[in-house]
């Protein structure tokens, strides 16, 4: 059964603290449940760094078997989606299992809560936060950040397409060729027309198979078509007879 230590967190001494359950997720990772929004990742890193060096940190909406550690967000305009989440799960990765045990033992005996307002990385709250978020961003800086991001993205996509192309052209040790998105050749107009014709033929054949599933159905259809032909022949014959009877000879 998992053992929990309780990390006490508060904005300052005037507020009642939050009691956050902490436990070892694996040998080097600390799991903190129910982190409030004012206890940001930067605050968690600063608070945990007082006990041991933090290698990485990650926030998630719900606990998972394998935490996903993402690189820190370098943007000054686009915030993380979990930044404004009321309560979240935080994974803190340390450099060794001894460091994790030391942190858990320190948390279990700590008497004073972690006051976020005393941290260097404390977030803005209330009116100051609203003023900082509602200001219009600098257009030049925003454009430069977007262009830099798109340049890095295009570079990654180019390397990925090149790798996929090499995988599609070169077979592996067993002689298999990996089918990738880049290995698909764009169809010409003639190829598209031929594919449409084949699809129509296949659809027509399927309809015939459905209509003539049994041999007696085919015989009945032939009988009906023969009866229809005889009826039309008789109608045409009667029509010609009437036309001959109605014809009047007028000599000059």
Secondary structure, DSSP 8 states (H G I E B T S, - for coil): ----EEEEEESSTTS--EEEEEEESSSSEEEEEEEETTS-HHHHHHHHHTTS-EEEEEEESS--SS---------SSS--TTTT-SEEEEEEEES-HHHHHHHHHHHHH--S-EEGGGSTT----HHHHHHHHHS---HHHHHHHHHHHHHHHHHHHHHHHHHHHHHHHS--TTS-----GGG-----HHHHHHHHHHHHHHHHHHHHHHHT-SHHHHHHHHHHHHHHHHHHHHHHHHHHHHHHHH------
